[in-house]
């Protein structure tokens, strides 16, 4: 291990300012602009594409279908045009077949100094058309002369850079030169192999030293592909090994309370008070949790299930299992509305069994608080449901054995950690989410957790009919609403709320509210309105009026996305549906279809839709399956944009993509799991290099943990 770390520290840990051609000024810019602090960071700043510099395009060849081009020609002239934000430098480059414009919007003074009319230049970049003429915006360009002809490298790397870096002579080509210089300094002993030989042979991987050289400066496309495969697999494999180590350590060493028996409370509820037959998926999940809690090790399990799949009834049965074994349970919800809904549902289910259930939120009265605190300390209160209020220091349990967290991504790590300190032995943890997580994302971002899925809906639930309507069809949509209200149903009308345009969205909501009132005037119709700017008491009151059927229509922002259960609501209208992501559209749709009546979701959009928006709307009208939708959402937006995963260090890959590289991800997952099962401490001679690498990287990567 010492040999591995000292080798890395000797070369790759060197500050970037010590690389010839960088120096203090450029180093500061590289740190600020690209996060390059060391030689190792420079090696990991991979090119985003390679170009064949031996291939030249003529201007005449360029068409609207052309993507990137490389043109050699003589500079005819240039000028700075426009004012203020529209100010730009426009140059004309002419070859034997025609003229192309080169345009810059930033770094104008620096670019101007580099240009000379009559000089030959090589320009490379992405083609756009302006007023029918081809142009390259912010091209890579260099002087061509008899002394410096076109270079004949096979594949030249193109690196991401910024205008600030370009202004200091650190464009894509300069970064390439620095990277080439760095690689020429390094020997094989400096980029030490970190994967076991058996893994490299099984996956047919090139060596690490060769991979780094060929991914930057490949001899040919085949060498490049093999090197990319190697480095992608390394990223995915190291992440999976880390996850499996955390999981293995928890299974072996994390002491937990013991739920030894399935007792009278569980059995009585299951036999006499279960409101419906459990699905096979629910039974499977309960069995998985039952096995976990009987081991004497802390359970740390993620339970995901689509809206309406029956997660709450699973939670009730597990809380009864805890009570049978003499332990208290606590369910945390992110909002008072959701906490109150859980309380009403669970208290109603357990009413005939005379099991005390209490609700603790920020608005709980002082007298009720004191009563709850006393019952918790005495051990007479089995089940507490609440918001962030349950993690306050004053809340003390006598024998806490189970913590259930609903929609965990809405709680901070520090907040959740407070719950574990409320018992001498860490309680079992069950995290529930109604946001479907794609399988590929779950195995990567939550790989350190045990994982359960309720992938089956209770019998009798009618599928929600989802349709797309354009703004021009609004009057017909309103007529349909009148019919539903006449039949005794209730309606949601949801407006988008986007942080970047909160003021405009608020104005649209108010305009929409007035518009709805025009279609449905009082006193024949009554409308509730809920949005984030309202005081909590007013929001609660308006929500309560809708829940109790005092109003027929709820006009709202997405604050109702999670936690409102109104079985009588049969229509969900989503205004400007093109502004919503797939996952959010699906969550909103799940607010209806909770009763016995047929339900509908109407996606209202403008007449002009972009490609992605049209695809999202189309997917929503084709399926009600949240897991299918989550997979599509991952494909369209990528893992960094999916709610709750942005901060997951396990997804911070330089090259690998959990969407495009599913095959490599599956292989990495299986090989890592097998390796850790056989050698959980990485003590075998073959795994020592991997262990050293993980030790070296410790702290450099933030790994996702729920508790």
C-alpha positions as CSV (number, residue, x, y, z in Angstrom):
1,X,0.0,0.0,0.0
2,X,2.8,2.4,0.9
3,X,4.4,1.8,-2.5
4,X,1.2,2.6,-4.3
5,X,0.5,5.8,-2.4
6,X,4.0,7.1,-2.5
7,X,4.2,6.6,-6.3
8,X,1.0,8.5,-6.8
9,X,2.0,11.2,-4.3
10,X,5.4,11.5,-6.0
11,X,4.1,12.5,-9.5
12,X,0.3,12.8,-9.8
13,X,-0.2,14.7,-6.6
14,X,2.1,17.5,-7.8
15,X,0.3,20.9,-8.0
16,X,-0.6,21.8,-11.5
17,X,1.5,25.1,-11.4
18,X,4.6,22.9,-11.5
19,X,3.8,21.6,-15.0
20,X,5.9,23.3,-17.5
21,X,3.9,26.0,-19.4
22,X,1.4,26.5,-16.5
23,X,2.8,28.7,-13.7
24,X,0.9,30.4,-10.9
25,X,-1.5,32.6,-13.0
26,X,-2.6,29.9,-15.4
27,X,-2.8,27.5,-12.5
28,X,-5.3,29.7,-10.6
29,X,-7.5,29.8,-13.7
30,X,-7.3,26.1,-14.3
31,X,-8.4,25.5,-10.7
32,X,-11.2,28.0,-10.8
33,X,-12.5,27.2,-14.3
34,X,-12.0,23.5,-14.7
35,X,-11.2,22.2,-11.2
36,X,-7.7,21.1,-12.2
37,X,-5.5,21.3,-9.1
38,X,-3.0,18.5,-9.7
39,X,-1.3,16.5,-12.4
40,X,-3.9,13.7,-11.7
41,X,-6.7,16.2,-12.3
42,X,-5.1,17.1,-15.6
43,X,-5.0,13.4,-16.6
44,X,-8.7,13.1,-15.7
45,X,-9.7,16.1,-17.8
46,X,-10.6,13.9,-20.8
47,X,-11.2,15.1,-24.3
48,X,-14.9,15.3,-25.2
49,X,-14.2,14.3,-28.8
50,X,-11.4,13.6,-31.3
51,X,-11.1,15.0,-34.7
52,X,-9.2,13.8,-37.7
53,X,-7.0,16.8,-38.5
54,X,-6.0,15.2,-41.8
55,X,-9.5,15.7,-43.1
56,X,-10.4,19.2,-44.6
57,X,-13.8,20.4,-45.6
58,X,-14.5,22.9,-48.3
59,X,-17.0,25.6,-47.8
60,X,-19.0,24.3,-50.8
61,X,-19.5,20.9,-49.0
62,X,-21.2,22.5,-46.0
63,X,-25.0,22.0,-45.7
64,X,-27.6,22.2,-43.0
65,X,-26.9,18.5,-42.2
66,X,-23.2,19.2,-41.6
67,X,-22.1,19.0,-37.9
68,X,-18.5,19.8,-37.3
69,X,-16.1,21.1,-40.0
70,X,-12.4,21.9,-40.4
71,X,-11.8,24.6,-43.1
72,X,-8.5,26.1,-44.3
73,X,-8.6,29.4,-45.9
74,X,-7.3,33.0,-46.1
75,X,-8.7,35.7,-43.8
76,X,-10.5,38.3,-46.0
77,X,-11.4,40.7,-43.2
78,X,-13.0,41.1,-39.8
79,X,-15.0,43.7,-37.8
80,X,-16.6,44.2,-34.5
81,X,-20.3,44.8,-34.9
82,X,-23.3,45.4,-32.6
83,X,-23.7,47.1,-29.3
84,X,-23.5,45.9,-25.6
85,X,-24.9,42.4,-25.2
86,X,-25.1,41.9,-29.0
87,X,-21.5,43.0,-29.6
88,X,-19.5,40.4,-31.6
89,X,-16.4,40.0,-33.8
90,X,-17.2,38.7,-37.3
91,X,-14.4,37.5,-39.6
92,X,-14.6,36.1,-43.2
93,X,-12.5,33.0,-44.1
94,X,-12.3,32.1,-47.7
95,X,-11.1,29.0,-49.5
96,X,-11.2,28.1,-53.2
97,X,-15.0,27.3,-53.1
98,X,-16.5,30.0,-50.9
99,X,-16.6,32.0,-47.7
100,X,-17.5,31.1,-44.2
101,X,-18.1,33.4,-41.2
102,X,-16.2,33.0,-38.0
103,X,-18.0,34.7,-35.0
104,X,-17.0,35.4,-31.5
105,X,-19.1,36.9,-28.7
106,X,-16.5,36.8,-25.9
107,X,-12.8,37.5,-25.6
108,X,-13.0,39.9,-28.5
109,X,-9.9,41.9,-27.7
110,X,-7.8,38.8,-27.4
111,X,-9.2,37.3,-30.7
112,X,-8.7,40.6,-32.5
113,X,-5.0,40.5,-31.6
114,X,-4.6,37.0,-33.1
115,X,-6.2,37.9,-36.5
116,X,-4.3,39.3,-39.5
117,X,-6.0,39.9,-42.9
118,X,-4.4,38.0,-45.7
119,X,-3.1,35.3,-43.3
120,X,-4.0,31.6,-43.8
121,X,-5.9,30.0,-40.9
122,X,-7.2,26.6,-40.0
123,X,-10.7,26.9,-38.3
124,X,-12.6,24.1,-36.6
125,X,-16.0,24.1,-35.0
126,X,-19.7,23.3,-35.1
127,X,-21.6,24.7,-38.1
128,X,-24.6,27.0,-37.7
129,X,-26.4,29.1,-40.3
130,X,-27.2,32.8,-39.9
131,X,-29.3,34.5,-42.6
132,X,-28.7,31.5,-44.8
133,X,-24.9,31.6,-44.6
134,X,-22.7,29.0,-42.8
135,X,-20.8,30.2,-39.7
136,X,-18.7,28.8,-36.9
137,X,-19.3,30.4,-33.5
138,X,-16.2,30.5,-31.3
139,X,-14.1,28.3,-33.5
140,X,-10.8,26.7,-32.7
141,X,-8.3,28.4,-35.0
142,X,-4.6,28.5,-35.7
143,X,-2.2,30.0,-38.2
144,X,-1.2,28.0,-41.3
145,X,2.1,28.7,-43.0
146,X,4.7,26.9,-45.0
147,X,6.8,26.6,-41.8
148,X,3.7,25.2,-40.0
149,X,1.7,23.0,-42.3
150,X,-1.4,21.0,-41.4
151,X,-0.4,18.4,-38.7
152,X,-0.9,14.8,-39.6
153,X,-1.9,13.3,-36.3
154,X,-4.6,10.6,-36.7
155,X,-7.0,11.7,-33.9
156,X,-6.5,15.0,-32.2
157,X,-8.2,15.5,-28.8
158,X,-10.6,18.4,-28.2
159,X,-10.8,19.5,-24.6
160,X,-13.5,21.6,-22.9
161,X,-12.2,25.1,-22.0
162,X,-13.6,28.5,-21.1
163,X,-13.3,32.0,-22.5
164,X,-11.2,33.1,-19.5
165,X,-8.8,30.3,-20.2
166,X,-8.7,31.0,-23.9
167,X,-7.8,34.7,-23.1
168,X,-4.7,33.4,-21.3
169,X,-3.7,31.1,-24.1
170,X,-5.3,28.0,-22.7
171,X,-7.7,27.0,-25.5
172,X,-8.4,23.4,-26.4
173,X,-5.2,22.9,-28.4
174,X,-3.0,24.4,-25.6
175,X,-4.6,22.1,-23.0
176,X,-3.9,19.2,-25.4
177,X,-0.2,20.3,-25.6
178,X,0.0,20.4,-21.8
179,X,-1.6,17.0,-21.4
180,X,0.8,15.5,-24.0
181,X,3.7,17.0,-22.1
182,X,2.4,15.5,-18.9
183,X,2.0,12.0,-20.4
184,X,5.5,12.2,-21.9
185,X,6.9,12.7,-18.4
186,X,5.1,9.7,-16.9
187,X,6.2,6.1,-16.9
188,X,4.2,2.9,-16.3
189,X,5.2,2.9,-12.6
190,X,3.6,6.3,-12.2
191,X,0.1,5.2,-13.4
192,X,-0.1,2.0,-11.3
193,X,-2.7,-0.7,-12.1
194,X,-5.5,-0.7,-9.5
195,X,-7.7,-3.6,-10.7
196,X,-7.0,-7.2,-9.9
197,X,-5.4,-9.2,-12.7
198,X,-8.3,-11.6,-12.8
199,X,-10.8,-8.8,-13.4
200,X,-8.7,-7.3,-16.2
201,X,-8.4,-10.7,-17.9
202,X,-12.1,-11.5,-17.5
203,X,-13.2,-8.1,-19.0
204,X,-10.3,-8.1,-21.6
205,X,-9.1,-4.7,-20.3
206,X,-6.0,-2.9,-21.5
207,X,-3.5,-1.7,-18.8
208,X,-4.2,1.5,-17.0
209,X,-1.0,3.3,-18.3
210,X,-1.9,2.5,-21.9
211,X,-5.5,3.4,-21.4
212,X,-4.7,6.9,-20.2
213,X,-2.3,7.5,-23.1
214,X,-4.6,6.2,-25.7
215,X,-7.8,7.9,-24.4
216,X,-6.0,11.2,-24.8
217,X,-3.9,10.6,-27.9
218,X,-5.1,7.4,-29.6
219,X,-3.1,5.7,-32.4
220,X,-6.4,4.7,-34.0
221,X,-10.1,4.4,-33.2
222,X,-9.8,0.8,-32.1
223,X,-7.2,1.7,-29.4
224,X,-9.3,4.6,-28.3
225,X,-12.5,2.4,-27.9
226,X,-10.5,-0.2,-25.9
227,X,-9.0,2.5,-23.6
228,X,-12.4,4.2,-23.1
229,X,-13.9,0.8,-22.1
230,X,-11.1,0.2,-19.6
231,X,-11.5,3.6,-17.9
232,X,-15.3,3.5,-17.9
233,X,-15.3,0.0,-16.3
234,X,-12.8,1.2,-13.7
235,X,-15.1,4.1,-12.7
236,X,-18.1,1.9,-12.4
237,X,-16.3,-1.0,-10.7
238,X,-14.6,1.1,-8.1
239,X,-18.0,2.7,-7.3
240,X,-19.6,-0.7,-6.9
241,X,-16.7,-2.1,-4.8
242,X,-17.1,0.9,-2.5
243,X,-20.8,0.4,-2.2
244,X,-20.4,-3.3,-1.5
245,X,-17.8,-2.7,1.1
246,X,-20.2,-0.3,2.9
247,X,-23.0,-2.8,2.6
248,X,-20.8,-5.7,3.7
249,X,-19.5,-3.8,6.7
250,X,-23.1,-2.9,7.8
251,X,-24.3,-6.5,7.5
252,X,-21.3,-7.8,9.5
253,X,-20.7,-5.2,12.1
254,X,-23.7,-2.8,12.6
255,X,-25.5,-4.0,15.6
256,X,-29.3,-3.6,15.5
257,X,-32.3,-4.4,17.7
258,X,-33.7,-7.9,17.4
259,X,-37.3,-8.5,16.3
260,X,-37.4,-12.2,17.3
261,X,-41.1,-13.0,16.9
262,X,-44.2,-12.3,14.9
263,X,-46.6,-11.7,17.7
264,X,-50.3,-11.2,18.6
265,X,-50.6,-7.6,17.3
266,X,-49.2,-8.4,13.8
267,X,-51.3,-11.6,13.5
268,X,-54.5,-10.0,14.8
269,X,-54.3,-7.1,12.3
270,X,-53.3,-9.4,9.4
271,X,-56.2,-11.8,10.1
272,X,-59.0,-9.5,11.3
273,X,-58.3,-5.9,10.2
274,X,-56.4,-6.0,6.9
275,X,-58.7,-3.9,4.6
276,X,-57.7,-5.8,1.5
277,X,-55.7,-8.9,0.4
278,X,-52.0,-8.1,0.1
279,X,-50.4,-8.3,-3.3
280,X,-47.6,-10.8,-3.8
281,X,-45.2,-7.8,-4.1
282,X,-46.2,-6.6,-0.6
283,X,-45.9,-10.0,0.9
284,X,-42.4,-10.4,-0.6
285,X,-41.3,-7.0,0.8
286,X,-42.6,-7.8,4.3
287,X,-40.7,-11.1,4.2
288,X,-37.5,-9.3,3.2
289,X,-37.9,-6.8,6.1
290,X,-38.9,-9.6,8.5
291,X,-35.6,-11.4,7.7
292,X,-33.6,-8.2,8.1
293,X,-35.0,-7.3,11.5
294,X,-34.5,-10.9,12.9
295,X,-30.7,-10.9,12.3
296,X,-29.6,-8.7,15.1
297,X,-28.0,-6.3,12.6
298,X,-29.3,-2.9,11.7
299,X,-31.7,-2.9,8.7
300,X,-31.0,-0.1,6.2
301,X,-33.5,-0.7,3.5
302,X,-34.9,1.4,0.6
303,X,-38.6,0.6,-0.3
304,X,-39.8,2.1,-3.5
305,X,-43.3,1.7,-4.9
306,X,-45.4,3.6,-7.3
307,X,-48.2,5.9,-6.1
308,X,-51.0,3.7,-4.7
309,X,-48.9,0.5,-4.6
310,X,-49.6,0.0,-0.9
311,X,-46.4,1.1,1.0
312,X,-48.3,2.5,3.9
313,X,-49.9,-0.9,4.8
314,X,-46.4,-2.5,4.7
315,X,-45.2,0.3,7.1
316,X,-48.2,-0.5,9.5
317,X,-47.4,-4.2,9.6
318,X,-43.7,-3.6,10.3
319,X,-44.6,-1.1,13.1
320,X,-46.8,-3.8,14.6
321,X,-43.9,-6.3,14.3
322,X,-41.8,-3.8,16.3
323,X,-44.5,-3.4,18.9
324,X,-44.8,-7.2,19.3
325,X,-41.1,-7.2,20.2
326,X,-41.4,-4.4,22.7
327,X,-40.1,-1.5,20.5
328,X,-41.5,1.9,19.6
329,X,-41.7,3.1,16.0
330,X,-41.5,6.6,14.4
331,X,-42.6,7.6,10.9
332,X,-41.2,10.9,9.6
333,X,-42.8,12.8,6.8
334,X,-41.5,15.9,5.0
335,X,-44.7,18.1,5.3
336,X,-47.4,18.5,7.9
337,X,-50.0,17.7,5.3
338,X,-48.4,14.3,4.5
339,X,-47.7,13.6,8.2
340,X,-51.4,14.3,9.1
341,X,-52.5,12.1,6.2
342,X,-50.3,9.2,7.5
343,X,-51.7,9.7,11.0
344,X,-55.3,9.6,9.9
345,X,-54.7,6.5,7.8
346,X,-52.7,4.6,10.3
347,X,-54.8,5.6,13.3
348,X,-57.9,4.6,11.4
349,X,-56.4,1.2,10.5
350,X,-55.5,0.5,14.1
351,X,-58.5,2.0,15.8
352,X,-60.2,-1.4,16.5
353,X,-57.0,-2.7,18.1
354,X,-56.8,0.1,20.6
355,X,-53.1,0.8,19.7
356,X,-52.1,4.4,20.6
357,X,-50.9,6.5,17.6
358,X,-49.9,10.1,18.1
359,X,-49.1,13.0,15.7
360,X,-46.3,15.5,16.4
361,X,-45.9,18.5,14.1
362,X,-44.9,22.2,14.5
363,X,-48.5,23.1,15.2
364,X,-49.1,20.5,17.9
365,X,-50.4,22.4,21.0
366,X,-48.3,22.5,24.2
367,X,-50.6,20.3,26.3
368,X,-50.7,17.6,23.6
369,X,-46.9,17.8,23.2
370,X,-46.3,17.2,27.0
371,X,-48.6,14.2,26.8
372,X,-46.8,12.8,23.8
373,X,-43.4,13.3,25.5
374,X,-44.5,11.5,28.7
375,X,-46.0,8.6,26.8
376,X,-42.8,8.2,24.7
377,X,-40.6,8.2,27.8
378,X,-42.9,5.8,29.7
379,X,-43.1,3.5,26.7
380,X,-46.9,3.5,26.5
381,X,-46.9,5.1,23.1
382,X,-46.0,2.5,20.4
383,X,-46.3,4.7,17.2
384,X,-45.3,8.3,16.7
385,X,-45.9,10.0,13.4
386,X,-44.6,13.5,12.6
387,X,-42.6,16.0,10.7
388,X,-39.1,17.5,11.5
389,X,-40.6,18.1,15.0
390,X,-39.8,14.4,16.0
391,X,-36.1,15.0,15.7
392,X,-36.0,17.8,18.3
393,X,-33.8,17.0,21.4
394,X,-36.8,17.2,23.7
395,X,-38.3,14.2,22.0
396,X,-37.0,11.1,23.9
397,X,-38.1,7.5,23.3
398,X,-38.0,4.7,25.9
399,X,-37.2,2.0,23.4
400,X,-37.1,3.2,19.8
401,X,-36.6,0.2,17.4
402,X,-37.8,1.3,14.0
403,X,-37.6,4.6,12.0
404,X,-39.6,4.9,8.8
405,X,-38.8,7.9,6.5
406,X,-41.2,8.9,3.8
407,X,-39.7,10.7,0.7
408,X,-36.2,10.7,2.3
409,X,-34.6,13.1,-0.2
410,X,-36.5,15.9,1.5
411,X,-34.6,15.4,4.7
412,X,-31.0,16.5,5.2
413,X,-28.4,14.1,6.3
414,X,-27.9,15.9,9.7
415,X,-31.6,15.8,10.3
416,X,-31.9,12.1,9.7
417,X,-28.8,11.4,11.8
418,X,-30.5,12.8,14.9
419,X,-33.0,10.0,14.8
420,X,-30.3,7.3,15.1
421,X,-29.1,8.9,18.4
422,X,-32.5,8.5,20.1
423,X,-31.7,4.9,20.9
424,X,-28.7,3.1,22.5
425,X,-28.8,0.5,19.7
426,X,-29.4,2.1,16.3
427,X,-33.0,1.5,15.2
428,X,-33.9,-0.3,12.0
429,X,-34.3,2.1,9.0
430,X,-36.9,1.8,6.3
431,X,-36.9,4.6,3.7
432,X,-40.0,4.8,1.5
433,X,-40.3,6.7,-1.7
434,X,-43.1,7.0,-4.3
435,X,-40.7,8.4,-6.8
436,X,-39.8,5.5,-9.0
437,X,-36.0,5.1,-9.2
438,X,-34.7,3.4,-12.4
439,X,-32.9,0.1,-11.7
440,X,-29.7,1.4,-13.2
441,X,-29.8,4.5,-11.0
442,X,-30.7,2.5,-7.9
443,X,-27.9,0.1,-8.2
444,X,-25.4,3.0,-8.6
445,X,-26.7,5.7,-6.3
446,X,-28.2,3.5,-3.6
447,X,-26.0,0.4,-3.9
448,X,-25.0,0.4,-0.3
449,X,-28.6,-0.2,0.8
450,X,-30.8,-3.2,0.7
451,X,-33.5,-2.6,-1.9
452,X,-37.1,-3.6,-2.0
453,X,-39.7,-2.8,-4.7
454,X,-43.5,-3.0,-4.7
455,X,-43.9,-3.4,-8.4
456,X,-47.6,-4.5,-8.4
457,X,-50.7,-2.5,-7.9
458,X,-53.6,-3.6,-5.5
459,X,-56.4,-5.3,-7.4
460,X,-59.4,-3.2,-8.3
461,X,-57.6,0.1,-9.0
462,X,-58.7,1.5,-12.3
463,X,-55.9,2.8,-14.6
464,X,-55.9,6.6,-15.0
465,X,-56.7,7.7,-18.6
466,X,-54.2,10.3,-19.6
467,X,-54.8,12.6,-22.6
468,X,-53.0,15.5,-24.2
469,X,-54.9,18.6,-25.1
470,X,-53.7,21.9,-26.7
471,X,-54.6,25.3,-25.3
472,X,-57.0,25.8,-28.2
473,X,-59.1,23.0,-26.8
474,X,-59.5,24.5,-23.4
475,X,-63.3,25.2,-23.6
476,X,-63.9,21.5,-24.3
477,X,-61.8,20.6,-21.3
478,X,-63.8,23.0,-19.1
479,X,-67.0,21.4,-20.4
480,X,-65.7,18.0,-19.3
481,X,-64.9,19.3,-15.9
482,X,-68.5,20.6,-15.5
483,X,-69.7,17.1,-16.2
484,X,-67.5,15.5,-13.6
485,X,-68.4,18.1,-11.0
486,X,-72.1,17.5,-11.8
487,X,-71.4,13.8,-11.1
488,X,-70.1,14.8,-7.6
489,X,-66.4,14.6,-8.5
490,X,-63.6,17.0,-7.6
491,X,-60.9,18.5,-9.8
492,X,-57.2,19.5,-9.5
493,X,-55.8,22.3,-11.8
494,X,-52.0,22.5,-11.4
495,X,-49.7,25.3,-12.5
496,X,-45.9,25.0,-12.8
497,X,-43.5,26.5,-10.3
498,X,-40.0,26.9,-11.5
499,X,-37.4,28.6,-9.2
500,X,-35.8,30.6,-12.0
501,X,-39.1,32.2,-12.9
502,X,-41.0,32.1,-9.6
503,X,-42.5,35.6,-10.0
504,X,-43.8,34.9,-13.5
505,X,-45.1,31.5,-12.4
506,X,-46.9,33.2,-9.5
507,X,-48.5,35.7,-11.9
508,X,-49.6,32.8,-14.1
509,X,-51.1,31.0,-11.2
510,X,-53.1,34.1,-10.1
511,X,-54.2,34.6,-13.7
512,X,-55.2,30.9,-14.0
513,X,-57.2,31.2,-10.7
514,X,-59.1,34.2,-12.1
515,X,-59.6,32.4,-15.4
516,X,-60.9,29.3,-13.6
517,X,-63.4,31.5,-11.6
518,X,-64.6,32.9,-14.8
519,X,-65.5,29.4,-16.1
520,X,-66.8,28.3,-12.7
521,X,-68.4,31.3,-10.9
522,X,-69.4,31.3,-7.3
523,X,-71.8,30.5,-5.6
524,X,-72.5,27.5,-8.0
525,X,-68.9,26.4,-7.7
526,X,-66.3,26.9,-5.0
527,X,-62.5,26.9,-5.6
528,X,-59.6,26.5,-3.3
529,X,-56.2,27.9,-4.1
530,X,-52.9,26.7,-2.6
531,X,-49.4,28.0,-3.3
532,X,-46.0,28.3,-1.6
533,X,-46.4,32.0,-0.8
534,X,-49.4,31.5,1.5
535,X,-49.0,31.4,5.3
536,X,-49.0,27.8,6.5
537,X,-52.4,28.2,8.3
538,X,-54.1,29.5,5.2
539,X,-52.6,26.8,3.1
540,X,-53.7,24.1,5.5
541,X,-57.2,25.6,5.7
542,X,-57.6,25.7,1.9
543,X,-56.3,22.2,1.6
544,X,-58.6,21.1,4.3
545,X,-61.7,22.6,2.6
546,X,-60.9,20.6,-0.5
547,X,-60.3,17.4,1.4
548,X,-63.6,17.8,3.2
549,X,-65.4,18.5,-0.1
550,X,-66.3,22.1,0.7
551,X,-64.7,23.1,-2.6
552,X,-65.0,21.3,-5.9
553,X,-61.8,22.6,-7.6
554,X,-58.3,23.0,-6.3
555,X,-56.1,25.5,-8.1
556,X,-52.5,24.9,-7.0
557,X,-48.8,24.8,-7.7
558,X,-46.9,21.5,-7.2
559,X,-47.1,21.8,-3.4
560,X,-49.9,19.1,-3.7
561,X,-47.5,16.7,-5.5
562,X,-46.9,14.6,-2.4
563,X,-49.3,13.8,0.4
564,X,-52.8,14.8,-0.6
565,X,-55.3,11.9,-0.6
566,X,-58.7,12.9,-1.9
567,X,-60.4,9.7,-3.2
568,X,-63.3,11.8,-4.6
569,X,-60.9,13.8,-6.9
570,X,-61.2,12.3,-10.4
571,X,-59.5,14.8,-12.8
572,X,-56.0,16.2,-12.7
573,X,-55.4,19.0,-15.2
574,X,-51.7,20.0,-15.6
575,X,-51.3,23.4,-17.1
576,X,-48.2,24.1,-19.3
577,X,-47.4,20.4,-18.9
578,X,-44.5,20.8,-21.3
579,X,-42.6,22.6,-18.4
580,X,-42.7,19.5,-16.1
581,X,-40.4,16.6,-16.0
582,X,-41.7,13.0,-16.5
583,X,-41.3,12.0,-12.8
584,X,-43.2,15.1,-11.6
585,X,-46.0,14.6,-14.2
586,X,-46.3,11.0,-13.0
587,X,-46.4,12.1,-9.3
588,X,-49.1,14.7,-10.0
589,X,-51.1,12.2,-11.9
590,X,-51.0,9.9,-8.9
591,X,-53.1,12.4,-6.9
592,X,-56.2,11.1,-8.7
593,X,-57.4,7.5,-9.2
594,X,-57.4,6.9,-5.5
595,X,-61.1,6.1,-5.3
596,X,-63.6,3.8,-7.0
597,X,-64.5,6.2,-9.8
598,X,-62.8,6.4,-13.2
599,X,-60.1,9.1,-13.2
600,X,-58.5,11.3,-15.8
601,X,-55.3,13.3,-16.2
602,X,-55.3,16.0,-18.9
603,X,-52.0,17.5,-20.0
604,X,-52.6,21.0,-21.4
605,X,-49.8,22.5,-23.5
606,X,-49.2,25.3,-25.9
607,X,-49.3,24.6,-29.6
608,X,-45.5,24.5,-30.1
609,X,-43.6,21.7,-28.4
610,X,-39.9,20.9,-28.5
611,X,-38.8,17.4,-29.2
612,X,-38.1,16.4,-25.6
613,X,-41.4,17.9,-24.4
614,X,-43.4,16.1,-27.0
615,X,-41.7,12.9,-26.1
616,X,-42.5,13.3,-22.4
617,X,-46.1,14.1,-23.1
618,X,-46.3,11.1,-25.5
619,X,-44.8,8.7,-22.8
620,X,-47.3,9.9,-20.2
621,X,-50.3,9.2,-22.5
622,X,-49.0,5.7,-23.3
623,X,-48.2,4.2,-19.9
624,X,-49.2,4.4,-16.2
625,X,-46.2,2.4,-15.1
626,X,-43.9,4.6,-12.9
627,X,-40.9,2.4,-13.4
628,X,-41.1,2.6,-17.2
629,X,-41.5,6.3,-16.9
630,X,-38.5,6.6,-14.6
631,X,-36.3,4.7,-17.1
632,X,-37.4,7.1,-19.9
633,X,-36.8,10.1,-17.6
634,X,-33.3,8.8,-17.0
635,X,-32.7,8.4,-20.7
636,X,-34.0,11.9,-21.5
637,X,-32.5,13.9,-18.7
638,X,-29.6,11.9,-17.4
639,X,-28.8,10.9,-13.8
640,X,-27.6,14.3,-12.6
641,X,-31.0,15.8,-13.1
642,X,-33.2,13.2,-11.4
643,X,-34.6,14.4,-8.1
644,X,-32.6,13.4,-5.1
645,X,-29.5,12.1,-6.9
646,X,-27.7,15.4,-7.9
647,X,-25.5,15.3,-4.8
648,X,-24.7,11.6,-5.1
649,X,-21.0,11.2,-5.5
650,X,-21.5,7.8,-6.9
651,X,-22.7,9.4,-10.1
652,X,-19.8,11.8,-10.6
653,X,-18.3,9.8,-13.4
654,X,-15.8,11.4,-15.9
655,X,-16.4,9.0,-18.7
656,X,-19.0,6.4,-17.8
657,X,-22.7,6.8,-18.2
658,X,-25.2,4.6,-16.4
659,X,-27.6,5.0,-19.3
660,X,-25.3,4.3,-22.3
661,X,-23.1,1.9,-20.4
662,X,-25.6,-0.4,-18.8
663,X,-23.7,-3.5,-20.0
664,X,-20.5,-2.4,-18.3
665,X,-22.5,-1.3,-15.2
666,X,-24.1,-4.8,-14.9
667,X,-20.7,-6.5,-15.2
668,X,-19.1,-4.1,-12.7
669,X,-21.9,-4.7,-10.2
670,X,-21.8,-8.5,-10.5
671,X,-17.9,-8.8,-10.4
672,X,-17.7,-6.3,-7.4
673,X,-20.4,-8.2,-5.4
674,X,-18.6,-11.5,-6.0
675,X,-15.2,-10.1,-5.1
676,X,-16.4,-8.6,-1.8
677,X,-18.4,-11.7,-0.9
678,X,-15.2,-13.7,-1.2
679,X,-12.8,-11.2,0.2
680,X,-14.8,-8.6,2.3
681,X,-11.7,-7.0,3.7
682,X,-9.7,-7.0,0.5
683,X,-6.8,-8.8,2.2
684,X,-5.8,-11.2,-0.5
685,X,-2.6,-10.5,-2.4
686,X,-4.5,-9.9,-5.7
687,X,-6.8,-7.3,-4.1
688,X,-4.2,-5.3,-2.2
689,X,-3.7,-2.8,-5.1
690,X,-7.4,-2.2,-5.2
691,X,-7.5,-1.7,-1.5
692,X,-4.6,0.8,-1.7
693,X,-6.3,2.7,-4.4
694,X,-9.5,3.0,-2.4
695,X,-7.5,4.2,0.6
696,X,-5.8,6.8,-1.6
697,X,-9.1,8.0,-2.9
698,X,-10.8,8.1,0.5
699,X,-12.5,11.4,1.0
700,X,-12.1,12.4,-2.6
701,X,-15.6,11.0,-3.5
702,X,-18.8,11.5,-1.7
703,X,-20.6,8.1,-1.5
704,X,-24.4,8.0,-1.2
705,X,-25.7,6.8,2.2
706,X,-29.2,7.2,3.5
707,X,-28.2,6.7,7.1
